[in-house]
Amino acid sequence: MPTAPQTIDELYQALQENDRRPYGRPRTVTAEELAEAAEQFAEPRPLVHALLELQEAYTYGSEPRKSPVVFARLLTLFDEQPDVFDERLRHSLFWRFKWVANALRQLPEIPLASLRQWLTEMRDRYEKAGLGLQPYYGQAYQLAAHVGEDTTLAYELWAGRTRTRLSDCEACETCERALYHLAAGDDERALQTWEPVLAGKESCREEPARSVSYALLPLLRTGHADRARALHLAGYRACRRDPSMSGEVGRHLEFCALTGNEARGLELLAENRTLFDEVDSPLDQLAFLTGVEVLLQRVELLGHGALPAAGYAGRTWTVAALRAEVRRRADDLAARFDARNGTTAHTDRRRARLERAPLLDALELTLRTRGLDDVAPAAPAAAPAARTADAVPESLPELIARARTLDEQGHPDAVACWARLRTLLAAPDYAHPDDPAVGPLVRLRADLLTDEASRAGDRDRFDEAAALYEEAARLYDEAAAPGHAALARACALLQAAEAAGRAGDAEAQAAALTAAHPDLVRLHEETPGLTPYQEARLLRLRATALGLRLQVSGDKEHIAPVYTEVDLLLDFATRHDIAGQVSGALLLRASTHALAGDLPAAATEIDALLDRLKAHGPAWHLPRTLGLRARVRLGLRDAQAAHADLTESLRLAAEWPSGTVDTARLHGDLAQACMYLGRPDEALRHLTRSAELDLRHGSRTEAFCTYSNAAQLSLDLGRVEDCIALLDSLLAEPDVAAGELDDRLVAQLRLTRARALHAGEDLKAATAEFAALAAESAGWDDDPGSHAMIAAETAVLLGESGEFARAREAADQALTAHARAPRYEQLSSCLRELARLQAQQQGSEGLPGALAFLADAGRVADEARAAGYEARGRSLDSALAYEHGRVGAYAGEYDTALTALEEALTLVGEPGPDADQAGEWAECVRLAAAVEGIYLERPAPALTRLDAAVSRLTTLGHTEETEPLTSLAARLRDEA
């Protein structure tokens, strides 16, 4: 707090501002400062308000030791100056007797006798004040349940009584009743009791999040896994990182552990690592730590105790070490509560949770399904498993010879051989064979560098690959292997040319590829003693450079040179019977047909190539070739055939080592095929699979772009919680949190998340995210259009929240950015919506502000007209006239509204065959008739208007559009 309030009005304003903050230390510290500042005023009421705010901050900030102390001060003030407490303050005071009872239960150092004494105090105070005792009996029941006594009588004394104004809310009492049945082992009755809360019919600050966390396992036990999944997603989001709901977080971790989602559990644990240190309630600590231990115990049981885990601050933890620490602390807490209560209830409940067996082997909780192997740190240069038929030789000379032979063939099993050799060479006792057939050690080091460079290039790390190839070339020169040196330098040239396009500059990349080609030709022609394999590889690189140039430039003049080079390669490879290069040449030729726009020729070429591959091999080229045919078939609008090709391609790819085929690309193409076939849910699965594969292979930018598309698709499908959970997971990735990923891509992820929050009716969180994005995007000097869009959406959300002053500021930001990069349709829509919201919420008082928004929308429409812009949807002018009518109606300016709607009808024009235009016209007619017939009380002309419109629309076949008009006409006739 910059400065302490100097007046009572300033204090009340500061209290209101603090009330808008989330619970936690920042809010609590401010509440403490405000309570201290309230002491300076002679009037006691500001102090009462400040103390109430402070107790609330302690209660929901999980600091139960401090809450009773503050309440004691309030109670003293009430006893000494009861007149200070009006009815609202008096209600707040007596409500908080329950808060104190709850706080005392959470502290094992408070004797049980003191807890009972406090309940007696509560009962006496309620009776003296003439208040019903149902809230007292509710606290007596909760104490009995906490201690582990027989709760039958206590439950009946509470649940059988009539509720009062001071009773807990319906949602909280529903949860307590359900927990009573759950403790009795009756899952079905507990869930039946919970239903109004789980369905969202009853809620409060803690509900339904609290009930959801308890209901997850009963739902699984009763066969409702899909509902448990949906509730987990929504319920976890409502309690994550909240110190006062750490027990709920613990139950979500337990749910993950018992459904085969241990990896997600570790992810959620990392997201909530602050709870280890922020939760000051021993009882909440016990609930949280037990859930954590259930998760860690399961992970360790599965053999992953060495995985890193997020735990207490100050050191790094493994799963096993953190589990031991959590177990020690939780056992101690349970023992302390049992010692205080004189029972073994907390130890018994804890043991029961830890002894639960998994309820499901696997339940797909999120769109980003990962196992523990996926979250383990990547092993350095681990050798992929070799296929049984092509086992890695044990003899070192045989292994080196095998690796080189396979590499010349382009065989996938070469990867395993090189990986094995890399491991052997790194050993301190490595002894290189003294064998002329093997060659010197420097030759082997060059081979390994070449393999490493190839893998770097596959991951689009072009600069790194080029440097590795250059170093390999130097070593090959030292080993007197000029052919291999030439190949390595040729690869370096191609990688460097590809690196030129990394910034998205296609022209620069095309120029670099153009320059690289003659250098490749020179290397080929000037290198003596090339073997047929080496010469074919150089020809392939020459053709590839020109093929890439055509791909990035799209220049038709670049087509013929590609065919020339491909023909050279095909002729040479055919004469020397180099099957892999024959296949490569044919694949390049088919790709060139596709790039040239001749898809039928490409399809014919690929069909012939597939026949050849099936007959003569190499078999590992089949998946890639099928993938290319699928893309061609997508271009030919044969999505069903493309889907079949891609499915077969993935099946065949699984027969070869990982990395042989770009399976991420195949899944991405399958997603596209599924969208064409109207199967968006299947498309979503392939998108997420594609993204996760890219992520594992180090292509993080591509992965996040694909995940961004998946998030948008899930939002379009109405899978709001899936979308939010996916984005939360991505935004928690270390490189995202550290700011290492492209900031615009991260902003896109956050923007989609904000829209999902809005769709999920979490207006407060959505508005906060949009406001943050609007502030950040204001600095995007290179992209004012995006800022205009974000600021416009922010303004609408602020308008929905009734914050029209802030909405006006955001709209002005959007208009300023729009002046630099016009977004006519988005800005017009935003301003019209703001006008509607202000008029709807504020009536005639909001009319000046609403008209100001509409005036801005009018200027945007004028600018669009002058620029020759044509809206994709409704005409900006007709939409503006309609909104003038709607705003006028909300503000009670009915004659003005009717005039505007008549103008809108003129602008829309008479309806024709177009359904959208007919729908817009019908809506204008409906609103005009409502204003005229209901508010201006002129039903006769309104009915004439409606009947004529219905007749016209019916004649045109727009029967659906007539329904609201017919309904309004019936209402007007009934009221006549």
KOLGUDREN-682804 format. One record per residue (C-alpha): x, y, z. Coordinates in steps of 0.02 Angstrom, whole numbers, padded with zeros to 5 digits, always signed. Each point is the difference from the previous one (the first is absolute). Example, Ala and Ser with C-alpha at 12.3 -4.5 7.8 and 13.67 -1.06 7.14 Angstrom:
// residues 2
+00615-00225+00390/+00069+00172-00033/
END
This chain:
// residues 976
+00000+00000+00000/+00088+00159-00059/-00074+00118+00132/-00116-00030+00147/-00179+00067-00020/-00017+00170+00080/-00190+00009+00000/-00140-00122+00033/-00054+00012-00182/+00176-00046-00056/-00002-00147+00121/-00165-00066-00069/+00064+00021-00179/+00159-00096+00044/-00103-00138+00082/-00105-00015-00159/+00155-00011-00108/+00076-00132+00113/-00161-00100-00007/+00025-00020-00188/+00171-00081+00025/+00019-00189+00006/+00027-00078+00172/+00181-00023+00049/+00143+00093+00083/-00012+00162-00103/-00182+00022+00047/+00032-00051+00181/+00145+00121+00022/-00105+00142-00069/-00144-00048+00116/+00120+00006+00148/+00060+00173-00052/-00179+00063-00021/-00051-00067+00170/+00146+00093+00077/-00046+00158-00096/-00181-00012+00062/+00060+00018+00179/+00033+00187-00028/-00182+00045-00023/-00106+00044+00149/-00153-00081-00078/+00001-00188+00035/-00099-00060-00152/+00147+00015-00124/+00102-00110+00118/-00140-00129+00002/+00000-00006-00190/+00189-00013-00006/+00002-00141+00128/-00133-00095-00095/+00105+00014-00158/+00154-00057+00095/-00088-00153+00073/-00063-00046-00173/+00177+00014-00069/+00067-00114+00137/-00142-00125-00021/+00014-00019-00189/+00188+00024+00000/+00020-00158+00106/+00062+00086+00159/-00117-00074+00132/+00109+00050+00147/-00032+00185-00030/-00185-00004-00042/-00063-00031+00180/+00110+00142+00067/-00080+00125-00118/-00173-00066+00040/+00033+00023+00187/+00029+00186-00032/-00161+00010-00100/-00097-00087+00138/+00071+00120+00129/-00052+00149-00106/-00174-00075-00015/-00016-00025+00187/+00063+00175+00038/-00088+00095-00140/-00143-00104-00070/-00078+00153-00083/+00147+00010-00120/-00060-00163-00079/-00146+00025-00117/-00100-00150-00059/+00124-00044-00138/+00152+00012+00114/-00091-00097+00136/-00039-00138-00125/+00182-00006-00055/+00058-00013+00180/-00113-00146+00047/+00037-00087-00165/+00184-00003+00044/-00023-00101+00159/+00004-00146-00123/+00163+00061-00076/+00081-00001+00171/-00065-00175+00039/+00073-00060-00165/+00166+00088+00032/+00018-00080+00172/-00032-00174-00071/+00146+00027-00119/+00127+00026+00141/+00054-00157+00094/+00077+00105+00139/-00173+00062+00051/-00069-00121+00132/-00162-00091-00039/-00075+00077+00156/+00031+00173-00072/-00090-00048-00161/-00151-00058+00099/+00008+00156+00107/-00006+00107-00156/-00154-00091-00062/-00082+00031+00168/+00043+00185-00018/-00077+00000-00173/-00159-00083+00062/-00017+00122+00145/+00026+00150-00112/-00126-00062-00128/-00131-00034+00133/+00027+00170+00081/-00020+00084-00170/-00158-00099-00038/+00079-00092-00145/-00041-00177-00059/+00122-00135+00053/+00013-00098-00163/+00171+00079-00038/+00063-00050+00173/-00055-00181-00025/+00086+00003-00170/+00164+00044+00084/-00029-00131+00135/-00024-00132-00136/+00158+00056-00092/+00100-00014+00161/-00065-00176+00030/+00045-00050-00178/+00172+00077+00019/+00036-00090+00164/-00065-00166-00066/-00142-00023+00124/-00165-00082-00043/-00084+00137-00101/-00175-00074-00014/-00080+00107+00136/+00099+00157-00041/-00051-00018-00183/-00185-00018+00041/+00004+00148+00120/+00071+00108-00139/-00075-00069-00162/-00175-00017+00075/-00010+00184+00050/-00071+00141-00105/+00131+00110-00081/+00022+00180+00059/+00076+00157-00075/+00164-00046+00085/+00005-00178-00065/+00138-00046-00120/-00049+00023-00180/-00101-00136-00086/+00152-00060-00097/+00110-00018+00154/-00135-00092+00098/-00032-00113-00148/+00185-00046+00000/-00003-00040+00187/-00153-00112-00020/+00082-00090-00147/+00160-00025+00100/-00101-00079+00139/-00067-00131-00123/+00172-00021-00077/+00076-00036+00170/-00134-00133+00022/+00058-00083-00162/-00155+00047-00102/+00073+00072-00161/-00166+00001-00092/-00092+00097+00134/+00146+00121+00021/+00000+00037-00187/-00188+00018-00002/+00013+00127+00141/+00140+00091-00088/-00091+00013-00166/-00066+00180+00017/+00176+00061+00038/+00088-00105-00132/-00128+00058-00129/+00036+00182+00044/-00172+00038+00073/+00074+00045+00169/+00166+00089+00024/+00103+00118+00106/+00183+00051+00011/+00057-00176+00048/-00132-00096-00095/-00012-00097-00110/+00190-00017+00005/-00002-00079+00173/-00137-00124-00041/+00078-00045-00166/+00165-00048+00082/-00090-00121+00116/-00117-00068-00133/+00135-00053-00125/+00037-00171+00074/-00183-00045+00037/-00039+00042-00181/+00136-00120-00058/-00058-00136+00118/-00177+00014-00067/+00052-00006-00183/-00013+00184-00044/+00177+00026-00064/-00045+00126-00136/-00088+00112+00124/+00145-00016+00123/+00117+00054-00139/-00104+00154-00043/-00019+00050+00182/+00185-00024+00032/+00043+00125-00137/-00122+00133+00060/+00022-00034+00185/+00189+00002+00000/+00004+00167-00089/-00109+00074+00137/+00119-00049+00141/+00175-00002-00073/+00133+00102+00090/-00130+00052+00131/+00071-00022+00177/-00173-00013+00075/-00042-00144-00118/+00160-00100+00015/-00097-00152+00060/-00101+00005-00160/+00160+00008-00102/+00063-00153+00094/-00156-00097-00046/+00024+00044-00184/+00178-00065+00011/-00067-00161+00077/-00126-00014-00142/+00141+00013-00127/+00099-00135+00091/-00146-00121+00002/-00047+00021-00185/+00167-00031-00086/+00036+00186-00014/+00156+00008+00106/+00087+00115-00124/-00142+00125+00009/+00005-00015+00189/+00184+00051+00001/-00042+00144-00115/-00137+00061+00117/+00114-00023+00149/+00128+00115-00082/-00136+00128-00033/-00045-00002+00185/+00175-00008+00074/-00032+00163+00096/-00129-00091+00107/+00140-00092+00090/+00050+00164+00081/-00156+00110-00009/-00125-00110+00091/+00000+00047+00185/-00145-00113+00048/+00063-00168+00071/-00164-00085-00046/+00010+00062-00180/+00184-00048-00004/-00045-00177+00052/-00132-00015-00137/+00117+00072-00131/+00152-00102+00050/-00097-00162+00004/-00060+00030-00178/+00179+00041-00050/+00062-00161+00081/-00131-00105-00090/+00068+00068-00164/+00185-00017+00044/-00027-00174+00069/-00080-00054-00163/+00139+00077-00106/+00134-00085+00104/-00092-00166-00008/+00004+00012-00189/+00190+00012+00006/+00021+00187-00023/+00060+00052+00172/+00149+00090-00076/-00108+00121-00099/+00012+00182+00053/-00147+00063+00102/-00056+00173+00057/+00009+00013+00189/+00051+00111+00144/+00103+00153-00047/+00186+00003+00028/+00054-00162-00082/-00032-00113-00147/-00102-00157+00028/-00022-00170-00078/-00164-00091+00015/+00072-00121+00127/+00081+00133+00109/-00153+00112-00001/-00112-00147+00041/+00106-00040+00154/-00007+00181+00058/-00187+00016-00031/-00034-00165+00090/+00098+00058+00153/-00092+00165+00011/-00173-00071-00035/+00022-00142+00125/+00048+00128+00131/-00152+00110-00037/-00120-00148+00007/+00074-00055+00166/-00016+00175+00072/-00184+00011-00047/-00035-00173+00069/+00089+00043+00162/-00106+00157+00017/-00162-00090-00042/+00032-00161+00096/-00037-00110-00152/+00094-00077-00147/-00117+00074-00130/+00126+00104-00097/+00132-00137-00007/-00133-00124-00055/-00069+00115-00135/+00175+00035-00062/+00042-00185-00008/-00160-00036-00096/+00047+00127-00133/+00176-00067-00016/-00059-00181-00015/-00125+00032-00140/+00038-00097-00158/-00013+00088-00169/-00180+00008-00058/+00040+00005-00187/+00154-00051-00098/-00017+00153-00111/-00124+00142-00014/+00038+00134-00129/-00015+00156+00106/+00066+00131-00121/+00034+00023-00184/+00185-00009+00042/+00014-00178+00059/+00175-00044+00060/+00076-00140+00100/+00142+00002+00126/+00124-00048-00137/-00047+00160-00091/+00042+00113+00147/+00165-00087+00040/+00156+00097-00050/+00062-00055-00170/+00144-00123+00012/+00155+00065-00090/+00023-00086-00167/-00098-00154+00052/+00003-00133-00133/-00170-00043-00073/-00051-00180+00015/+00059-00100-00150/-00120-00114-00088/+00031-00185+00030/+00039-00039-00181/+00136+00134-00010/+00086-00012+00168/+00151+00112+00032/+00161-00103-00024/+00107-00032+00154/+00168+00006-00091/+00064+00179-00015/+00067-00016-00179/-00163-00084-00051/-00100+00136+00087/+00094+00139-00091/-00017-00087-00167/-00184-00033+00032/-00033+00181+00046/+00084+00064-00158/-00089-00124-00113/-00170+00042+00074/+00038+00185-00011/+00041-00013-00184/-00168-00085-00027/-00091+00130+00104/-00060-00144+00108/-00085+00052+00165/+00097-00129+00100/+00158+00101-00028/-00060+00113+00141/+00016-00139+00129/+00174-00045-00062/+00062+00179+00009/-00076+00021+00173/+00090-00157+00060/+00164+00060-00075/-00021+00171+00080/-00018-00083+00170/+00152-00113-00027/+00108+00143-00062/-00043+00105+00154/+00063-00136+00118/+00172+00036+00077/+00064-00173-00048/-00050+00011-00184/+00132-00079-00115/-00020+00032-00186/+00026-00155-00110/+00163-00006-00095/-00086-00056-00159/+00023+00079-00173/-00180-00045-00041/-00060+00106+00146/+00115+00147-00030/+00070+00123+00126/-00090+00065+00154/-00018+00172-00078/-00107-00078-00137/-00118-00075+00130/-00012+00167+00090/-00047+00081-00165/-00134-00133-00029/-00075+00034+00171/+00001+00188-00029/-00090-00029-00165/-00135-00102+00088/-00017+00133+00133/-00014+00136-00133/-00135-00099-00090/-00104-00012+00158/+00022+00186+00035/-00062+00038-00176/-00151-00112+00026/-00044+00109+00150/+00017+00159-00106/+00157+00053+00094/+00079+00051-00165/+00143+00108+00064/+00055-00135+00121/-00012-00132-00136/+00104+00105-00121/+00137+00024+00129/+00005-00186+00040/+00011-00046-00184/+00145+00123-00025/+00094-00077+00146/-00034-00174-00069/+00068+00055-00170/+00161+00059+00084/+00021-00168+00086/-00036-00094-00161/+00138+00101-00084/+00116-00051+00142/-00052-00182-00027/+00036+00014-00187/-00183-00030-00047/-00032+00136-00132/-00167-00071-00058/-00072+00002+00175/+00073+00173+00030/-00087+00064-00157/-00165-00076+00057/+00015+00080+00171/+00038+00171-00076/-00148-00019-00120/-00114-00037+00147/+00070+00151+00092/-00040+00110-00150/-00180-00061-00006/-00024+00021+00188/+00069+00176-00005/-00118+00044-00142/-00148-00067+00098/+00054+00102+00151/-00019+00157-00106/-00188-00022+00005/-00018-00021+00188/-00065+00176+00023/-00140-00038-00122/+00086+00092-00143/-00042-00111-00149/+00088+00116-00122/+00163-00011+00100/-00012-00189+00009/-00035-00015-00186/+00152+00109-00036/+00108-00105+00116/-00057-00161-00084/+00033+00075-00171/+00177+00045+00054/+00029-00171+00079/-00043-00099-00156/+00153+00045-00106/+00111-00032+00151/-00077-00173+00014/+00029-00031-00184/+00181+00057+00017/+00031-00116+00148/-00073-00144-00101/+00101+00034-00156/+00166+00044+00084/+00010-00143+00126/+00098-00147-00071/-00026-00183+00039/-00184+00010+00051/-00085-00167+00029/-00170-00027-00083/-00083+00019+00171/+00087+00167+00030/-00036+00065-00174/-00184-00046+00018/-00008+00091+00167/+00075+00156-00077/-00124-00007-00144/-00139-00019+00128/+00060+00153+00094/+00005+00101-00162/-00179-00049-00041/-00056+00031+00178/+00070+00178+00000/-00100+00043-00156/-00154-00089+00065/+00008+00100+00161/+00021+00160-00101/-00158-00038-00097/-00091-00038+00161/+00044+00165+00084/-00013+00111-00155/-00146-00074-00094/+00081+00071-00157/-00052-00099-00155/+00169+00036-00080/+00078-00108+00135/-00098-00156-00051/+00100-00057-00152/+00171+00005+00086/-00066-00119+00132/-00057-00127-00129/+00171+00012-00084/+00093-00041+00161/-00124-00136+00047/+00023-00084-00168/+00189+00002+00022/-00019-00082+00171/-00126-00129-00061/+00106-00049-00150/+00158-00019+00105/-00085-00094+00143/-00087-00118-00122/+00163-00039-00093/+00089-00039+00163/-00149-00089+00080/-00007+00113+00154/-00177-00038+00055/-00013+00134+00134/+00051+00138-00119/-00116-00063-00138/-00141+00013+00124/+00061+00170+00058/+00005+00064-00179/-00175-00061-00038/-00063+00078+00161/+00081+00165-00046/-00079-00005-00172/-00172-00034+00073/+00023+00143+00124/+00050+00115-00142/-00160-00044-00095/-00097+00045+00157/+00093+00164+00025/-00030+00042-00183/-00186-00023+00029/-00018-00159-00102/-00077-00109+00136/-00066-00138-00116/+00176-00025-00070/+00070-00003+00176/-00128-00133+00049/+00043-00107-00151/+00186+00014+00037/-00025-00048+00183/-00111-00149-00044/+00140-00068-00109/+00129+00034+00135/-00103-00092+00130/-00012-00151-00114/+00189+00004-00023/+00032+00017+00188/-00112-00147+00040/+00091-00106-00128/+00180+00058+00019/+00012+00111+00154/+00068+00083+00096/-00146-00036+00115/+00038+00144+00117/-00045+00121-00140/-00180-00062-00003/-00067+00102+00147/+00070+00164-00067/-00063-00036-00176/-00174-00043+00064/+00004+00163+00098/+00038+00098-00159/-00139-00088-00095/-00119+00044+00140/+00046+00184-00014/-00028-00007-00187/-00168-00084+00027/-00048+00135+00123/+00040+00125-00136/-00112-00100-00116/-00139+00006+00133/+00002-00186+00029/+00011+00007+00189/-00059-00178+00026/+00141-00072-00105/+00123+00118+00085/-00058-00060+00169/+00028-00181-00052/+00175+00039-00065/+00050+00092+00158/-00067-00137+00112/+00100-00130-00096/+00152+00113+00002/-00005+00012+00190/-00021-00188+00013/+00153-00030-00107/+00101+00136+00087/-00023-00092+00165/+00104-00144-00072/+00156+00110-00009/+00102+00090+00132/-00065+00165+00066/+00052+00144-00111/+00003-00100-00161/-00162+00082-00055/-00068+00170+00048/-00149-00071+00093/-00042+00170+00071/-00032+00059-00178/-00105-00154-00036/-00110+00032+00152/-00017+00182-00051/-00055-00050-00174/-00121-00127+00073/-00076+00139+00103/-00029+00099-00160/-00079-00151-00084/-00114-00027+00149/-00058+00181-00007/-00044-00021-00183/-00097-00157+00045/-00096+00089+00139/+00085-00094+00142/+00068+00142+00108/+00021-00101+00159/+00112-00123-00091/+00093+00147-00077/+00030+00069+00173/+00081-00163+00056/+00118+00002-00148/+00045+00183+00026/+00049-00029+00180/+00096-00157-00047/+00093+00096-00136/+00043+00140+00120/+00063-00116+00137/+00110-00094-00124/+00076+00165-00059/+00027+00049+00180/+00093-00162+00038/+00110+00021-00152/+00049+00177+00048/-00105+00093-00129/-00078+00109+00133/-00062+00144-00108/-00089-00119-00118/-00070-00095+00149/-00071+00155+00082/-00074+00061-00165/-00088-00167-00021/-00058+00001+00180/-00066+00175-00028/-00105-00066-00144/-00059-00144+00109/-00051+00119+00138/-00099+00106-00122/-00085-00154-00072/-00047-00063+00173/-00074+00172+00038/-00097-00003-00165/-00067-00171+00049/-00062+00069+00166/+00127-00101+00100/+00040+00152+00105/+00080-00085+00150/+00105-00110-00115/+00062+00156-00086/+00044+00088+00163/+00086-00153+00074/+00104-00023-00157/+00055+00181-00003/+00036+00002+00187/+00114-00149-00027/+00090+00082-00146/+00020+00168+00086/+00079-00088+00148/+00139-00072-00108/+00171+00059+00065/+00053+00089-00160/-00167+00091-00009/+00009+00054+00181/+00181+00057-00028/-00049+00104-00151/+00104-00103-00121/-00141-00040-00122/-00055+00126-00133/-00099+00133+00093/-00133+00016-00135/-00032-00187+00001/-00018+00004+00189/-00117+00149-00017/-00107-00101-00121/-00011-00142+00125/-00050+00122+00137/-00127+00083-00114/-00084-00165-00038/+00001-00039+00187/-00082+00167+00039/-00135-00035-00129/-00026-00172+00075/-00018+00075+00174/-00130+00118-00071/-00091-00144-00083/+00007-00092+00167/-00083+00150+00083/+00151+00040+00107/-00017+00184-00041/+00117+00063+00135/+00146-00110-00053/-00033+00031-00184/-00004+00188+00024/+00162-00002+00100/+00089-00099-00136/-00067+00108-00140/+00051+00159+00093/+00176-00068+00025/+00013-00047-00184/-00065+00170-00053/+00133+00085+00105/+00138-00110-00073/-00058+00013-00180/-00001+00190+00011/+00188-00013-00023/-00012-00102-00161/+00050+00140-00117/+00020-00125-00141/-00176-00069+00023/-00127+00134+00050/-00140-00100-00081/+00015-00139+00129/+00001+00128+00139/-00158+00078-00072/-00087-00170+00002/+00057-00043+00178/-00044+00171+00069/-00172-00010-00083/-00037-00170+00078/+00061+00065+00168/-00118+00148-00013/-00149-00115-00030/+00041-00107+00152/+00018+00155+00108/-00169+00055-00066/-00076-00167+00047/+00067+00029+00176/-00080+00173+00004/+00169+00089+00005/-00040+00125-00139/+00134+00128+00046/+00135-00132-00022/-00091-00067-00153/+00007+00174-00076/+00188+00007+00030/+00027-00170-00081/-00110+00048-00148/+00101+00160-00024/+00160-00106-00002/-00079-00111-00132/-00050+00151-00105/+00176+00072+00010/+00076-00164-00058/-00136-00019-00132/+00054+00167-00075/+00169-00080-00038/-00062-00172-00054/-00187+00003-00037/-00111-00136+00069/-00166+00070-00059/-00114-00146+00035/+00073-00045+00170/-00001+00180+00062/-00176+00034-00062/-00064-00158+00085/+00089+00044+00162/-00068+00178+00006/-00177-00053-00042/+00004-00134+00135/+00065+00125+00128/-00142+00118-00043/-00127-00139+00021/+00074-00054+00167/+00002+00174+00072/-00177+00040-00054/-00063-00170+00059/+00084+00013+00171/-00024+00186+00035/-00156+00047-00098/-00021+00185-00034/+00148+00043+00114/+00114-00098-00113/-00066+00077-00161/+00136+00135-00021/+00138-00129+00019/-00089-00122-00116/-00025+00134-00133/+00185+00046+00012/+00045-00181-00038/-00121+00000-00147/+00074+00163-00064/+00170-00083-00002/-00075-00149-00091/-00073+00121-00127/+00172+00073-00034/+00071-00175-00022/-00138-00039-00125/+00037+00163-00094/+00185-00045-00007/-00041-00175-00064/-00112+00070-00135/+00134+00124-00055/+00129-00140-00006/-00114-00111-00104/-00005-00131+00137/-00138-00130-00011/-00051-00086+00161/+00000-00189-00001/-00159-00004+00104/-00133+00132+00023/+00019+00170-00079/+00080+00118+00125/-00128+00135-00041/-00154-00110+00022/+00070-00078+00158/+00033+00175+00069/-00177+00059-00039/-00071-00156+00084/+00106+00032+00155/-00061+00180+00008/-00175-00073+00005/+00043-00124+00136/+00091+00130+00106/-00146+00120-00018/-00121-00136+00057/+00105-00042+00153/+00011+00185+00046/-00186+00031-00022/+00021+00109-00156/-00128-00098-00098/-00038+00122-00142/+00187+00020-00034/+00020-00189+00008/-00138-00031-00127/+00074+00129-00120/+00170-00086+00012/-00076-00171-00031/-00093+00065-00154/+00168+00061-00065/+00077-00170+00037/-00137-00086-00101/+00035+00116-00146/+00186-00036+00010/-00024-00188+00011/-00117+00003-00150/-00142-00114-00044/+00034-00183+00041/+00055-00116-00138/+00058-00181-00009/+00148+00029+00117/-00045-00070+00172/+00121+00113+00097/-00070+00158-00079/-00177-00061+00028/+00041-00035+00182/+00071+00174+00027/-00151+00079-00084/-00120-00105+00106/+00087+00051+00161/-00015+00184-00047/-00185-00025-00035/-00024-00091+00166/+00082+00135+00104/-00088+00141-00095/-00168-00085+00030/+00040-00027+00185/+00045+00184+00023/-00153+00056-00098/-00127-00123+00068/+00056-00021+00182/+00094+00157+00053/-00086+00129-00111/-00165-00094+00024/-00045+00000-00185/-00041-00184-00029/-00096+00022-00163/+00144+00064-00109/+00117-00120+00089/-00112-00147-00048/-00012+00063-00179/+00190+00006-00005/+00016-00176+00071/-00131-00080-00111/+00076+00074-00157/+00173-00060+00052/-00061-00176+00038/-00086-00010-00168/+00155+00061-00092/+00118-00119+00090/-00117-00148-00022/-00010+00033-00187/+00191-00002-00007/+00008-00163+00097/+00077+00076+00159/-00122-00084+00117/+00121-00013+00147/+00024+00190-00002/-00188+00027+00017/-00015-00087+00169/+00050+00147+00114/-00111+00115-00104/-00151-00116+00015/+00029-00016+00187/+00006+00190+00025/-00156+00022-00107/-00094-00126+00108/+00053+00094+00157/-00059+00167-00070/-00168-00074-00048/-00020-00079+00173/+00035+00166+00085/-00112+00101-00115/
END
